[in-house]
Amino acid sequence: MKVVTVSDHLPPLAFFTDLSGMTSLSRRKPLTLAFCCSLAGTLAATFVGQVQAQAVAPFRVDPGLLGLPPLKAARPALAAPAEQPAVDARAVALPAADSTPTTKGTGAAAEGTTITPAAAPSTLPMASPPASAAAREPLPSEAPPVPAPSESALLPHSSESAEPVLATPAEAAAPVVPAPAVQLQPRAESYTPSPVVTPLATPLSAVKAGEDSAAEPMTRPAAQSPSAKPSPAVGGEQEISPRLPLPLRMAKTMVPPPKEEAVPRPAFLRAQRISGVIDRELLAEDDAELRKVGTVLTGDRLTYWPADDEVEAVGHARLEQGDDYIAGPRMRLKIDDRVGFVDQASYFMKKQPAVAVAAPGDASSDNLPGAEPGDEWTSGFAAPRTIKITPGQTVVKAKGPVGQVSEGRGDAERIDLEGENQYRLTAATYTTCKPGNDDWYLSAAELKLDYDNEVGSGDDATVRFFGVPIFHSPWVSFSLSDERKSGFLTPSYGATSDSGLVFTLPYYWNIAPNMDATISPRILTRRGLQVGTEVRYLNTAYGGSYRGDALVEVLPHDRETNSERWGVALTHTQTLAKGFSGAVNYSRVSDNNYYTDLSSQITSTAKTQLLEQGTLTYGGGGWWSATANVQSYQTLQPDAQNPVAQPYRLLPQITVNARQPDIYLTDSAFFGQYTNFVSAGATKVAGQVVIPSKVEGQRTVLQPQVSMPYVTPGWYVIPRVGANVTQYALSRPSSASLLPDSINRSLPIFSVDTGMTFERPSNWFGRDYIQTLEPRLFYLNIPYKNQNDIPVFDTALADFNFAQIFADNRYSGWDRINNANQLTAAVSSRLIDPSTGSEIMRAMLGQVFYFSQNKVLLPAAIGNPDWATSNYLAAFSGQVLPKLYADTALEYDPNNQQFQRFGFGAHYVPAPGKLLNASYSYNPDAATPIKQVDVSGQWPINGRWQAVGRYNYSFLQNVPVEIIGGLEYNAGCWALRAVAHRIQTTQADSNTQFFVQLELNGLTRVGSNPLSLIQRRIPGYVASQPLTDQALAEQ
C-alpha cells in the first residue's frame, strides 16, 4: 500500500485525483506532487526492490469529451520488448533542478522544445547505465511545437485512446522513470496539429521547490519511428494514427459533465499538509480545500474517503455551491449525493424560480388554441404550470429558470442535507434581509426548505419584527418563489366607517395546476361573519379551451340591516372546435346597497347595472360570423334622489356580419341583426315597487353597403353607397293602442371619405423629427324620414368627439337614424421620431358643416336653432418637455363664443417612482354634469420614505369625491404601508377606510393590502421594489 506524507515545512500542495484511477495535471504551484492511484503504484510500494520503471502513456484526448464519434486507433505491429533491468527506488534528498524553456533560434531548429533537468545527484545508485546520447539528442527541427492542453483534457478519458508509442532503439534500451508532472501553459503563437507528447527519456530526480520561472515550461514531441505503419480502419470507424491525435484548443470555462455521466467526476484536494492512503483515506490540514464539479469545501482539516465520495470538515468548515453557502465548525457530506449534515450552521441560499415540466401532450396557456407568442395571461392569477395530471400525481417537478431570483439566509443548530435542493434545519431562523441586517426573521423548531417544489415549511414558527414577535403558528408553510401552493394566506386587518373593524383570514386551495380556490372568512364587527369563495379554472375540452372565475359571498345575518345578504359573480369564456366560441357573464346581489355597504372599491360602489349575459359566436366562415346574445341587467337603486332607468332585456339578439374586401375592386359588407326587446319588469326604488309600462317588440335591421376605395401613399378617396332597412313588430301597452304595431323604415346612405398626407423634416429643441400634415374631408348624405312612431329601445345621443363626426349616425343604436347633408373637415399634425417611428405628439382640429338641419330627434329633445355648423373640436396629446406629458381636449361653440366642455391633464414623470398627475374636467351637460379637479401622485421623501395621494373634488356638489393619502417605508427586505381612503358612495353618503400592511419580502404580507387600490386610482403608480443597494437600505 502506498503511503505519502509531506512535511510541515513544505509549501502548500495540490493533490488532484479522480475516482477512475487517472491522475490529472495540476495547476502551477511552488511545489506540486501528482499521485497516481494504480496497480503499478501499489506493487511498487509493496515490492520496492523489484520495481521496474514504466513508460508513461502518451498524452491523448478522448474524442467523446469533445462531442466527436469514437475513434479506433490503428495498432502497428511491435517487436517483443527487451527485458529492462530493475531500478533501485529509494527515498532521496530533494535537490534543486533547473527547469528552463527552450531557447528560440533561427531556422527550423527554433521550433523544437525541450526541458533540461539538473544533473542527478551522485548518491542515487542506478541499476542500469544512463540513457545513450542518441536518446538525449534533440528531436529534428521540423517537429512543430506542442500545444498546451485545454482544461477539458484534464478530465478522465477512455482507455482506448491510451495507445503505446514507438520509440527509437536507443530510447528503448535506456531505463526510464516517469517525469514529474508539469503543467502545460498555452502559447501565444498559433499552432498546428502536433504529434503525441511522450515523456523524456532522461531520468529526472526532482524539481526545485518554490521556483517559479517566468518562462513557460515545455516538453518535446515523440520521435518518429520508421517502423510505425498505420493499419486499416476496422468496422468503418475513422482511422487515426497514434502519432496524430486531435489538436487541442484552450477552453474558456470548465464545463462540468452531465449529472448522468457514468464516468466519476474528478476531485481536487489542496492543503498545507496532505497525508493518508491513496484511494482509501486522505487527510488535508491547514487551509484545506476540496473542489469537485461546482462544489467547494474548505476547512481547517478535511478527511476525504474517495471510495465513498465522502468528506468530513472540522474547523471553519464552509460548503459553497454556486452562490449558496453553508458554514459551521463541523460538517460531513457525500458530495455527489448532496447528503450530509452541518452543526451550528449559518447559510445563504440564492435560487432562481423555475417552471414546471409538462408531460408530452400537455396543454398550457401558451399551447391553447388561439394563443400567440407574447400573449399575456390576464386572468389575475399565475398561468397554470401544466394541464394533464396523471392519476395519483401530487408533485410537479420544476425545471428551467424564470422570474426573479429569491434569496434567503439564517442560522441553525443543525442543517441536514437530504439531496440536491433539499434542506432540513433544526432550531433555525430564516430571513431575506442582507447579511448583518436582522430586522425581521422567521424562527422555527424545524424548518424544511424544498427548492425543487419551491416550498418552505416549519413547525412552531414565529415571525419576529425588530425582535418583537408579531405572528406565531404551530405550523407554517410559505412559497420560496411566486408559485402557488395550498395553505392559509396572511390575515388582513382594516376598518371602515360602515362595517367597523374588518378581519379576513383567507385559505388558498391549489386544487390542480389549472384550478384553484380562495376561501375568505371575513369578520365585520358591526355586521357579522361573511364568507367568500373564489374559484378559478382553465382547461381544454371539445377541441378548444375554457377559463373562468366564480365568486360567491354570503353574509347570513347582517346586524345592521337584520337581513341575509349575498353576492354572486361568474365569468366564463370558451372556445370550441369548428370556429365556435361562447361566454357567460353573470352578476347579482341581494339588495340595492350591497356594494355601498360591503365593498371597498369605488368601481364597485358606483355599480348600478349588473350584467347577466350569455353569448355564442360562430367565426368559422372566414368572411362572415354570427353571434347569438341573451342579455339582462339587475338595476340597483342605491340613491333614491337619483333613480336609475332600467334597460330592456334582449331575449335574444342575433347578429350577422359579413365582409368581402376584394370583389371586382370593391369592398362589400353586410350587417344584419334581430332583437327581441322585453321589459325588465318590476323594481324597487326607496322601498317602493315600481312596475314600468313599456312597449315591447322585435326589431330587424339589414344594412348592406359597397365601397370602391382608391388608395395611394399620399392620398385616398373612398366613395360608399349603402342602405338601412329596419322593421319593427311591436306590442304596445293599452295607453298607446292608437300607435301602429308594425313599422318599416328604409333609408339610402351615401358618403365619400378622402384625405391627404404631407410630411417634412423638422427640428424641435435641437432634435430632428418628421412633421406631418393630414387634412381629411368626409361627406355624408342621408334623406329625412319621420321616425317619431318608433319606440326607443336602446338608442341615445352619441358623444360628440372625433370618432363620431366621421360616423354615419349621431345616435347609438338603430331606433333613430339622422338625416344628413353635411361635410366634416378636419386636420391633424403629428411629430414622429425618424429613428424609431414613435409618435411624439399629435394635434387635431375638426368641425362639421351642415347643409340641411337635422330633423330626427329623440323624445323630449329640442332641435338646435344654430344648426349651420357644429362646435369646434380640438385635441392635443404628447410629450411637451423631456419628462412632461400633456393631454387636452375641448369643445368650443363659435355661435355663443364659449366652451361647451373641456379637459386638461398633465403627467410629470422625472424618474421611476416619481409621478405627478393633475387634471381639470368641465361639462355643463345636464345629463352628465362634471366640474372636477383631480390631483394625484407618488413621490419619494428620502431614500426610504415615499408618499402617495389623490384628491378629487367636485365643484358642483362641493364635496370631495375621493381622497387617498398614504406613506410607505421601504427598508430593503421589508416595507410598511399605511393608507387612508375616503370615497363618496352616493350624493349623501361616504365611506372611509384605513389600510396598514407590513410586507416581509420573500415571506408574506401582514395586514390589509392597499396596493390594488393605489394602482387603480393613481394613474402611473409603480409599486416600490426591494432595495438592492445595501448602503441605501442601511441609512
ABEGO torsion letter per residue (X at the ends): XBBBBBBAABBBBBBBBBAAGBBBBBBBBABBBBBBBBAAAAAAAABAAABBBBBBBBBBBBAAAAGBBBBBBBBBBBBBBBBBBBBBBBBBBBBBBBBBBBBBBBEAAAABBBBBBBBBBAABBBABBBBBAAAABBBBAABBBBBBBBAAAABBBBAAABBBBBBBAAAAABBBBBBBBBBBBBBABBBBBBBBBBBBABBBABBBBGBBBABBBBBBBBBBBAABBBBBBBGGBBBBBAABBBBBBBBABBBBBBAABABBBBBBBBBABBBEBBGABBBBBEGBBBBBGGBBBBEABBBBBAAAGBBBBBEGBBBBBEABBBBBABBBBBAAAGBEBBBGBBBBBBBBBBBBBBBBGBBBAAABBGBBBGBBBAAGBBBBABABBBBGBABBBBBEBBEBBBBBBEBBABBBBAEBGBBBBBGBBBBABBBGBAABBBBBABBBBBAAAGBBBBBGBBBBBGGBBABBBABBBBBABABBBBEBBBBBBBBBAAAEBBBBBBBBBBABAABBBBBBBBBBAAAEBBBBBBBBBBBBBGGBBBBBBBBBBBBABBAAAGBBBBBBBBBBBBBBBGGBBBBBBBBBBABAAAAAAABABAAAAABABBBBBBBBBBAAAGABBBBBBBBBBBBBBABAABBBBBBBBBOBBBBBBBBBABBGGBBBBBBBBBBBBBBAEBBBBGGBBBBBBBBBEBBBBBBBBBBBBBBBAABBBBBBBBBBBBBBBBBBBAAAAABBABBBBBBBBBBBBBBBBBBBBBBBGGBBBBBBBBBBBBBBBBBBBBAAABBBAABBBBBBBAAAAABABABBEAABBBBBBBBBBBBBBBBBBAAAGBBABBBBBBBBBBABBBABBBBGBBBBABAABBBBBBBBBEBABAABBBBBBBBBBAAAGBBABBBBBBBBBABBGBBBBBBBBBBABAABBBBBBBBBBBBBABAABBBBBBBBBBAAAGBBABBBBBBBBBAGABBBBBBBBBBBABAABBBBBBBBBBBBBGABBBEBBAAAAAAAABBGBBBBBBBABAAAAAX
